[in-house]
């Protein structure tokens, strides 16, 4: 889990979100209101759902292009369970929230790959990663 993940308010513009991503060297931001996750916005969301559709980056709020709802895990959830859920739902990130729903971190596919490499060895981790993401989705999520 990565503590202190990059976050953005849903009312911020796409330009503000892009600048925040650049300053944090991140390709995603958790969209948060009152400390609770509403969804996620990725650089791909901003390009495909925003810029490619001609939306004004200085007027369009993050809310307009974010993916929601926010899928979450608890800090006490077993990594294997969270990883299986992420694979099944084809997610690359899960917001980690406390008992009150406030963000405490984010679990990413990179975190899982590092854990697999440590616990199962590099070759098994690589094979698992390839198998999980080799089948294309049944529908295009951006259209």
Phi, psi and omega in degrees: 000141176259121177278156180054057179291159178291133181230161178212148175283142183296341181273350179294151181281165177300322178296315179299320178295318180297318178295322177294317176301315180298317182291331179265358185051051183237154176249012176208160172223135171283131179270119191231138174227128183054037177079000182248139182286135174257331184177202181217148173232131179249165176300325178294320176302316182295322180287308187284315183273344183247284186299314182297336179266005176080017180288145181284116184293342180267354180235339184278125178282154177306323181309327184288339184238357184289158172267133177211158008284174177273125176270137188230164174226160176261157180297341181264355179294138178294139182302320180300320180291315179296318180296319179295319178295318178298317179296315182297320183268359180058047178256147175257347183214144173232128173290136177257123185236152178279186183297340179262003178086009179274143181292131173242350180174190176217138175257124182245165176297330175296319177300317181293318178299318178296319179295316179298318180298323180286319188268328185246354182093153185299316185294316178296320180298316180296315179299315178300314181299317180295316181296320183292327186248015184274337182271126182291152179294154182285340177219156181276119185287346186261354186258000000 
